[in-house]
Amino acid sequence: MKTKLTILLIALLTLGNSYSQNTGSNSLSIEEPKVEYHKNPEGLDVPKPRFSWILNGEGRSRSQSSYQIIVASSMKLLDSQADVWDSGKVNTNHSNQIEFDGIPLVSDSKYYWKAKVWDESGNASEWSAPAHWSMGLLKFSNWKGLFIGHDVGYNKTDKYDSLYLPPARYLRKSFTLNKKIKKATAYTTALGLYELRLNGNKVGDANFLPGWTDYNERLYYQTFDITESLQDGENVIGAVIADGWYAGYIGYALLVRLDKVREFYGVNPSFMGQVHLEYQDGSSEIIASDRSWKSKEGAIREADIIMGETYDARLENSGWDGPNYDDTDWKTPKVYTYPNGQLQTHPGTLVKNTERLIPINITEPEPGTYVFDLGKNIAGIASLKVQGPKGTRVQLRFGEILKRDGNIQTENLRKARATDTYILKGGGVENWQPKFTYHGFQYVEVTGYPGKPTSDAITGLVLSSIETDASTFSASNPMNNTLFKNIKTTQSANFFEIPTDCPQRDERLGWTGDAQTYMRSATYNADVAAFMTKFLVDLDDAQRWYGAYPNFAPFPYSRPNQYAPAWMDAGIIIPYNMYKVYNDTRVLEYMYAGMEKFMQFQEDASTDYLRPGGGNNWGDWLAVNEETSHDFVGASFYGYDAKLMAEMAEALGRTEDATKYRSLFNNIKKAFAQKYILNSGNTSEDTQTTYALALYFDLYPDDLAKKGAARLAEKIKKNGFKFSTGFLGTKHVMLALSKYGYNDISYKIFQQTEYPSWGYSVENGSTSIWERWNSYTKDDAENSDINAKMNSFSHYAFGSVAEWMFQHAVGIDTEDAGYRNIIIKPAISKEMNYINGSYKSINGTVSSAWNWKGNKLIMNVEIPVNTTAKVYIPTAKISDIKEGNKSISKIPSIKILESKEKETILEIGSGAYSFSAKVVM
Ligand code: BGC
């Protein structure tokens, strides 16, 4: 009996062992098949779309040794005949950025695909679930539609002192289906904003279509599969169009009285589109926007992104977007031209409703003025529910904070009117939400409401181009967890078609300095690959003719000198991070000529390798108490650009360029050190920011770097573990301190609650990241009025600490491009009891957690299939490191790479690990 049990036990153990060593019993599975970063995208226009997937599998050290992709022109053929592409078995561990290489893809066609992989032992997986994509209209000659709109006249107003807000335009076309449909696709766009309607419903779930571009260069269109929404007999397709970025107010133009305050790209919005009908009998038909459509005004009386929307329900053309509607009083649309740009598919992610917020409180600071608190500071709109007499006007205004008297603060909105008005038609419950405006707010002020509103009168609809679902973070200090939540809320609020500086005031521009400083943080919190690909098109389009990248992109204003050090460098830093995080070299190719031109611009502007401050220079914008010279900022970012250019050139196989930029970097480094680094190791300017930038950008002479880091640490200590930095210095202080081992100090700053610090805003009740360190204080609510001209409560720039939180506190980074060789190097310190975090990389989720049990450090690490990681454990004594109660040297999926002073480096294969180590700190 005993021996039988032993045999059984041994058998089970061997089975367990073989399971984890993969002799082939469990194959990998393929998840999240994507094309061009999207799940089943419609209307792609790249000739060679790129495939990606994530792998799952039990056990450790699992990887892909080969893949096969099959593409077919129908679902049926996918199982029998790869008529478009069969990659064959390709021996590689690549599971993303895999280029399509089949027969040429055809306009207006749908493709089906699946993939299969072989694991490290050669075992084949099941085929992935079938996925698909479609190609859009690839040739200009495929387009048949005219740009149509509706003449609403033009009310000339005084440009600066009164607003011109024309009504939205409605367009409709009725058509009849007498034959059975096989496939129906709508290709649509607008100069302005549009919402597509079909048989009474909105088509798709995106807003702010077709997106913002430099309309002189390009216009994006959308592709909708509408097969399922058509019916026998009469169908109606329609569009509501409004000014949007094309013709409406943009940014601060009104505030600073630019020549133009609206209509930067055109005056009248227009719609263009076509429906492709493929019948089951093999015939086909195109219904394109033309003079046979009908046009009219309707209930939307005003519609402007920053000014707000006015809806008069009494003027509704009820049933206009469905069949059986009498449109005899509708007009023939006006035809417009679009002479300049190209028509392309939107490469990014579209604005969608990502969350619904129920009010947490309603107050009545004045009789009849109701203030709804939605609990957090978002970008989006309020949906209104109301019942009352016809003609009642309900007005909604929006604020990020309350004044002492309980009213909303709107001074910081500057020229953004941000007011929505709804006029009731009467006769029952009415529900309304605007289509073409959005606001940055936590509070909604409702006036004119008939009776006392209940909490369902207002619902907050969060709008964003991204889902911030790629990261989790938790620390033993709860303040830091609130900070993390606030960072995500603010990223979501500002990743709105472009990365905006803020969502509330008359600005909402793609400020490049903010975007570059936050770029890496952005990648941790969300999959921003497609979103940033789109922004890089904007940036490339907006590059100044002399080579500088502008202050913001798109760049609608006609001002020549709009560039600034650390802002224009977005043109280098953002592409670099796209490469580093997503292993995306295609975007580097796209940007390369422009980046080279920018490097030349910098070289021309430099004297002896030092780029001066030039341009509009904000230096370390919004720094407190210390000022870093603009020349220092210019010179240091030039060095950083050269360093990143060398790496990018290398990635593209441009070896000569790589050598050129490496030597440029060395020259800049030398010149920089001569001018700014003293023999003591101090910088000549001795501000926190100067140390942070020079150390992080590797501009310190090797023999002085440690001294520089020590000086930075000492300065921070002397300053009570508080910053004196602005947009540029802040995150780099954290990164530089951790780079040189001063983790304790980083954690002290991270947990600081005195001004200026992140904790200060959390303690003051923030739900978002503020523009200024002192945007608001509880004791001095008026403070927010003092800075009202420039005081946003939703500015992600200072949220750039997320980069440090993930790279250092949690300790997740990538050694190569694209997280195949991961680095797990948490900044362990006694200043924190635990940190716990995860990041969903392009290869799958990486997690890292550490906590103290007395002097024992527990580290839990998990890395996805098809990756390896170097894990840094802060002790040199290998025998003190255990997994469970096993010595790590006995575990096959762990390799000890190096053990040196206070540190052991392990290499692990995929899977979950729990280490414990005696650590003396
Ligand atoms: C924006 C900033 C931007 C800055 C340039 C501001 O108005 O809100 O975030 O970077 O201008 O100094």
Boltz pocket constraint, residues with backbone or C-beta under 6 A from the ligand:
constraints:
  - pocket:
      binder: B
      contacts: [[A, 501], [A, 502], [A, 507], [A, 511], [A, 512], [A, 513], [A, 514], [A, 618], [A, 621], [A, 795], [A, 797]]
      max_distance: 6.0
